[in-house]
Amino acid sequence: MEKLSAAPKLSDIAKRAGVSVAAVSIALNNKETTRVSAPKRELIRKIADELGYSPNELARALAERRTRLLGLMVPLRDPIFFNLFIAQALSGIQATLMRRGYNLLIYSPSGRPGRMTRDQVLESRFTDGVIFINTRSCSARDINDTIHELESAKIPFTMINSYYGRAPINYVGVDDSKLGEAAIQYLVKNGHRRIAFLSGSATLPTHVHLLQGLKKAMAAAGLELRKSDIGCSGYEKDRAFAILDEWFSRGRNRPTAIFTADDSLLVHMYDYLEARNLSTPGDIAILARASEANVGGLRPRPTAFFIPTFRMGEVAAEMLIDSIEKPGQERHRVLLPFTFSPGRTT
């Protein structure tokens, strides 16, 4: 078989198959087309394989007015791959992109934490759309500003985690208010009446909605979540230790159970127990909101409500690609179910 000295082109395939270049283009770009007969389509594809033809992706992108490239924005000061929540969501995103034939461009955080910069908004126009993951750096205002920027720039996007506003956007998350209710119901059922809440920041949307659920369930049980039993550490280990020291200093009036708002706070809780020579559930019961992959190595295994982080990434990418490929379709807000795992800390 003759070999071509240069990369094969559509015209090479057309000549070998005895058809027009247009017929080759149609057959290779639309497998289900009826504009080229089935036998001719099969012949064209066979010849393309024999010649080692590879479509010019840039030309295809220009023709389709799509790059098949999605952007990922994660407004977090720390390196995002050290954050297991982000890494797990990214794995879900990647699984969908591999299946749907898209690639990913990751934007490094810069400027003020919690939101994307104007330059990043402009740069994201080179992608077909953006996946934005809200982090502990994102206040409600940051999130609303980000939505406004992306909408104004007419950039398709999907948001993951911790949005509770009313804007009609593509969003994937969990119902943290319901999770907070479920946490209290479980602890009360297990005999706890003095319950504390260890969180990161009172300004975070997740904190606000967890707190709503906690208070609602405690009121239903005839209990009260006192202000002194709500501790916000700013995600600083020393501050978390100071809060826990104050709670444990109360003697018989100290909390018998602590609910932690996320993975890093749960780790601080375990570090505290080790540093103070305490045990769980012997000295204190612990219940967590967590991502399963992040806490699998903790012992004793924590009792936790687990967030489906991998699935959140998968669904978010599917929603974004669908919105790109089918413009004008209705936007969706998906709240995935959290799962409960009884460990050995309650």
C-alpha positions as CSV (number, residue, x, y, z in Angstrom):
1,M,0.0,0.0,0.0
2,E,1.3,3.4,-0.9
3,K,2.4,5.7,1.9
4,L,1.8,9.4,1.9
5,S,4.8,11.6,2.5
6,A,2.7,14.1,4.5
7,A,-0.2,13.9,6.9
8,P,-3.2,12.7,5.0
9,K,-5.9,15.2,4.1
10,L,-9.6,14.9,3.3
11,S,-8.7,15.2,-0.4
12,D,-6.5,12.1,-0.1
13,I,-9.4,10.1,1.3
14,A,-11.8,11.5,-1.3
15,K,-9.4,10.5,-4.2
16,R,-9.0,7.0,-2.9
17,A,-12.7,6.5,-2.3
18,G,-13.8,8.2,-5.5
19,V,-16.1,10.7,-3.8
20,S,-16.0,14.5,-3.2
21,V,-14.2,16.1,-0.3
22,A,-17.5,17.3,1.0
23,A,-18.8,13.7,1.2
24,V,-15.7,12.7,3.1
25,S,-16.2,15.6,5.6
26,I,-19.8,14.8,6.1
27,A,-19.2,11.1,6.6
28,L,-16.3,11.6,9.1
29,N,-18.1,14.3,11.1
30,N,-21.5,12.8,11.3
31,K,-21.6,9.0,11.7
32,E,-25.4,8.9,11.4
33,T,-25.7,11.1,8.3
34,T,-28.0,10.0,5.5
35,R,-26.5,12.4,3.0
36,V,-23.8,9.8,2.2
37,S,-24.9,6.2,1.7
38,A,-24.0,3.6,4.3
39,P,-21.6,1.7,2.0
40,K,-19.8,4.9,1.1
41,R,-19.5,6.0,4.7
42,E,-18.0,2.6,5.7
43,L,-15.5,2.8,2.8
44,I,-14.5,6.4,3.7
45,R,-13.9,5.5,7.3
46,K,-11.9,2.4,6.3
47,I,-9.7,4.4,4.1
48,A,-9.3,7.1,6.7
49,D,-8.1,4.5,9.2
50,E,-5.7,3.0,6.7
51,L,-4.2,6.3,5.9
52,G,-3.9,7.3,9.6
53,Y,-6.1,10.3,9.1
54,S,-6.5,12.5,12.2
55,P,-9.0,15.4,12.0
56,N,-7.6,18.9,12.5
57,E,-9.0,19.7,15.9
58,L,-8.6,23.5,15.5
59,A,-10.4,23.4,12.1
60,R,-13.2,21.3,13.7
61,A,-13.4,23.7,16.6
62,L,-13.7,26.7,14.2
63,A,-16.3,24.9,12.2
64,E,-18.4,24.0,15.2
65,R,-17.6,27.3,17.0
66,R,-16.6,25.2,20.0
67,T,-13.1,24.4,21.4
68,R,-14.2,21.3,23.4
69,L,-12.3,22.9,26.2
70,L,-13.9,23.6,29.6
71,G,-12.4,25.9,32.3
72,L,-12.2,25.0,36.0
73,M,-12.1,27.8,38.6
74,V,-11.4,27.1,42.3
75,P,-10.9,30.3,44.4
76,L,-8.7,28.9,47.1
77,R,-5.3,30.3,48.2
78,D,-3.9,26.8,49.0
79,P,-2.7,24.5,46.2
80,I,-6.0,22.9,45.1
81,F,-4.6,19.4,44.6
82,F,-3.7,19.2,48.3
83,N,-7.4,19.7,49.0
84,L,-9.0,16.3,48.8
85,F,-12.5,17.7,48.4
86,I,-11.4,19.6,45.2
87,A,-9.4,16.6,44.0
88,Q,-12.4,14.3,44.4
89,A,-14.7,16.7,42.6
90,L,-12.0,17.1,39.9
91,S,-11.9,13.3,39.4
92,G,-15.7,13.3,38.8
93,I,-15.4,16.2,36.3
94,Q,-12.6,14.3,34.5
95,A,-14.6,11.1,34.3
96,T,-17.4,13.0,32.5
97,L,-15.0,14.9,30.2
98,M,-13.2,11.8,29.1
99,R,-16.6,10.2,28.3
100,R,-17.9,13.3,26.4
101,G,-14.7,14.1,24.5
102,Y,-13.8,17.4,26.3
103,N,-10.6,18.7,27.9
104,L,-10.0,20.8,30.9
105,L,-8.2,24.1,31.5
106,I,-7.5,24.9,35.2
107,Y,-7.3,28.6,36.2
108,S,-4.9,29.3,39.1
109,P,-6.3,31.5,41.8
110,S,-5.2,35.1,41.9
111,G,-6.3,38.3,43.4
112,R,-8.8,38.4,46.3
113,P,-9.7,34.9,47.5
114,G,-13.3,33.9,47.1
115,R,-14.1,35.0,43.5
116,M,-12.6,35.1,40.1
117,T,-10.8,38.2,38.7
118,R,-12.0,40.2,35.7
119,D,-9.0,38.9,33.7
120,Q,-10.0,35.3,34.4
121,V,-13.5,36.1,33.2
122,L,-12.1,37.4,30.0
123,E,-9.7,34.5,29.6
124,S,-12.6,32.0,30.1
125,R,-14.1,33.2,26.8
126,F,-11.5,31.0,25.1
127,T,-13.3,27.9,26.6
128,D,-16.8,26.6,25.8
129,G,-17.8,27.1,29.5
130,V,-16.7,27.1,33.1
131,I,-17.1,24.9,36.2
132,F,-16.9,27.0,39.3
133,I,-16.3,25.3,42.7
134,N,-17.3,27.4,45.7
135,T,-14.8,26.9,48.6
136,R,-14.4,28.1,52.1
137,S,-13.0,31.3,50.7
138,C,-16.3,32.2,49.1
139,S,-18.8,34.4,51.0
140,A,-22.4,34.7,49.7
141,R,-21.4,38.1,48.2
142,D,-18.5,36.5,46.4
143,I,-20.7,33.9,44.9
144,N,-23.3,36.4,43.8
145,D,-20.6,38.6,42.2
146,T,-19.2,35.6,40.4
147,I,-22.6,34.6,39.0
148,H,-23.1,38.2,37.9
149,E,-19.7,38.4,36.1
150,L,-20.2,35.1,34.3
151,E,-23.8,36.0,33.3
152,S,-22.8,39.4,32.0
153,A,-20.0,37.9,29.9
154,K,-22.5,35.3,28.5
155,I,-20.2,32.4,29.6
156,P,-22.0,29.1,30.1
157,F,-21.2,27.8,33.6
158,T,-22.1,25.3,36.3
159,M,-21.5,25.9,40.0
160,I,-20.6,23.3,42.6
161,N,-21.2,23.5,46.4
162,S,-22.6,26.0,48.8
163,Y,-25.0,28.2,46.7
164,Y,-28.3,28.9,48.3
165,G,-29.5,31.9,46.3
166,R,-32.3,32.1,43.9
167,A,-30.6,32.8,40.6
168,P,-31.6,30.4,37.9
169,I,-28.2,28.7,37.3
170,N,-26.9,25.2,36.7
171,Y,-25.9,24.1,40.2
172,V,-24.9,20.9,42.0
173,G,-24.7,20.5,45.8
174,V,-26.5,19.1,48.8
175,D,-29.1,20.4,51.2
176,D,-27.1,21.5,54.2
177,S,-30.1,22.6,56.2
178,K,-31.5,19.1,55.9
179,L,-28.1,17.6,56.8
180,G,-28.0,19.8,59.9
181,E,-31.5,18.6,60.9
182,A,-30.5,14.9,60.4
183,A,-27.3,15.4,62.5
184,I,-29.3,16.7,65.5
185,Q,-31.9,14.0,65.1
186,Y,-29.3,11.3,65.2
187,L,-27.5,12.8,68.2
188,V,-30.7,13.3,70.2
189,K,-31.8,9.7,69.4
190,N,-28.5,8.6,70.9
191,G,-29.1,10.5,74.1
192,H,-27.2,13.7,73.6
193,R,-28.7,17.0,74.8
194,R,-25.7,19.2,75.1
195,I,-24.4,19.5,71.6
196,A,-21.8,21.9,70.2
197,F,-21.1,23.0,66.6
198,L,-17.5,23.4,65.4
199,S,-17.4,25.5,62.2
200,G,-15.0,27.5,60.1
201,S,-16.6,30.9,59.5
202,A,-20.0,32.4,60.4
203,T,-20.0,34.2,57.0
204,L,-19.9,31.0,54.9
205,P,-23.2,30.0,53.2
206,T,-22.7,26.4,54.3
207,H,-22.3,27.5,58.0
208,V,-25.5,29.5,57.8
209,H,-27.6,26.7,56.4
210,L,-26.2,24.0,58.6
211,L,-26.9,26.2,61.5
212,Q,-30.5,26.7,60.4
213,G,-31.0,22.9,60.3
214,L,-29.3,22.4,63.7
215,K,-31.4,25.0,65.4
216,K,-34.6,23.7,63.8
217,A,-34.0,20.1,64.9
218,M,-32.9,21.2,68.4
219,A,-36.0,23.3,68.9
220,A,-38.2,20.4,67.8
221,A,-36.5,18.3,70.5
222,G,-37.1,20.9,73.1
223,L,-33.4,21.9,73.1
224,E,-31.4,25.1,72.4
225,L,-28.2,25.6,70.5
226,R,-26.6,28.3,72.6
227,K,-24.3,30.9,71.1
228,S,-21.5,29.7,73.4
229,D,-21.8,26.3,71.8
230,I,-21.1,27.5,68.3
231,G,-17.4,27.9,67.6
232,C,-15.8,29.3,64.4
233,S,-12.1,28.6,64.1
234,G,-11.3,30.4,60.9
235,Y,-9.9,27.0,59.9
236,E,-6.9,27.7,62.2
237,K,-5.8,24.7,64.3
238,D,-4.7,26.9,67.3
239,R,-8.1,28.7,67.3
240,A,-9.9,25.3,67.1
241,F,-7.9,24.1,70.1
242,A,-8.8,27.2,72.1
243,I,-12.5,26.8,71.4
244,L,-12.4,23.1,72.4
245,D,-10.4,23.9,75.6
246,E,-13.2,26.4,76.6
247,W,-15.9,23.8,76.0
248,F,-14.0,21.0,77.9
249,S,-13.3,23.4,80.8
250,R,-17.0,23.5,81.7
251,G,-16.8,20.2,83.6
252,R,-20.1,18.5,83.9
253,N,-21.8,21.2,81.8
254,R,-19.5,20.7,78.8
255,P,-21.0,19.3,75.5
256,T,-21.3,15.6,75.2
257,A,-21.3,15.7,71.4
258,I,-19.7,17.9,68.8
259,F,-20.8,18.3,65.2
260,T,-18.0,19.4,62.8
261,A,-18.8,21.2,59.6
262,D,-16.2,19.8,57.3
263,D,-13.1,17.5,56.8
264,S,-10.4,19.9,58.0
265,L,-12.3,20.7,61.2
266,L,-12.8,17.0,61.8
267,V,-9.0,16.5,61.5
268,H,-8.5,19.4,64.0
269,M,-10.9,17.6,66.3
270,Y,-8.9,14.4,66.1
271,D,-5.6,16.3,66.6
272,Y,-7.1,17.9,69.7
273,L,-8.1,14.5,71.2
274,E,-4.6,13.2,70.7
275,A,-2.9,16.3,72.1
276,R,-5.1,16.3,75.2
277,N,-5.0,12.5,75.7
278,L,-8.8,12.2,75.2
279,S,-10.8,9.6,73.4
280,T,-13.9,9.3,71.3
281,P,-16.6,8.4,72.1
282,G,-15.4,7.9,75.6
283,D,-14.7,11.5,76.4
284,I,-16.7,13.1,73.6
285,A,-19.0,12.0,70.8
286,I,-18.1,13.3,67.3
287,L,-20.4,13.6,64.3
288,A,-19.1,15.1,61.0
289,R,-20.2,16.5,57.7
290,A,-17.4,15.1,55.5
291,S,-16.2,13.8,52.1
292,E,-15.7,10.0,52.4
293,A,-12.4,9.8,50.6
294,N,-10.9,12.5,52.8
295,V,-11.5,10.8,56.2
296,G,-11.1,7.1,55.4
297,G,-7.7,7.0,57.2
298,L,-9.0,8.4,60.5
299,R,-9.3,6.0,63.5
300,P,-11.6,5.4,65.1
301,R,-13.6,5.7,61.9
302,P,-15.8,8.8,62.2
303,T,-19.6,8.7,62.3
304,A,-20.5,11.1,59.4
305,F,-22.9,12.4,56.9
306,F,-20.9,12.0,53.7
307,I,-21.1,14.4,50.7
308,P,-21.1,12.8,47.3
309,T,-18.2,14.9,46.0
310,F,-17.1,12.7,43.1
311,R,-20.7,12.5,41.8
312,M,-21.1,16.3,42.2
313,G,-18.2,16.7,39.8
314,E,-19.6,14.2,37.3
315,V,-23.1,15.8,37.3
316,A,-21.7,19.4,37.1
317,A,-19.7,18.5,34.0
318,E,-22.6,16.7,32.4
319,M,-24.9,19.7,33.0
320,L,-22.4,22.2,31.5
321,I,-21.7,20.1,28.4
322,D,-25.4,19.6,27.8
323,S,-26.0,23.4,28.1
324,I,-23.2,24.0,25.5
325,E,-24.4,21.4,23.1
326,K,-28.1,22.3,23.5
327,P,-28.2,26.0,23.9
328,G,-31.4,27.4,25.4
329,Q,-32.3,24.4,27.4
330,E,-33.7,24.9,30.9
331,R,-31.2,25.3,33.7
332,H,-31.2,22.9,36.6
333,R,-30.4,22.9,40.3
334,V,-29.5,19.4,41.5
335,L,-29.3,18.6,45.2
336,L,-27.7,15.2,45.6
337,P,-28.5,13.0,48.6
338,F,-26.0,12.8,51.4
339,T,-25.3,9.4,53.0
340,F,-24.9,8.4,56.6
341,S,-22.2,6.1,57.9
342,P,-22.2,5.0,61.5
343,G,-18.6,4.9,62.6
344,R,-17.2,4.5,66.1
345,T,-17.3,8.1,67.4
346,T,-20.8,8.3,68.8
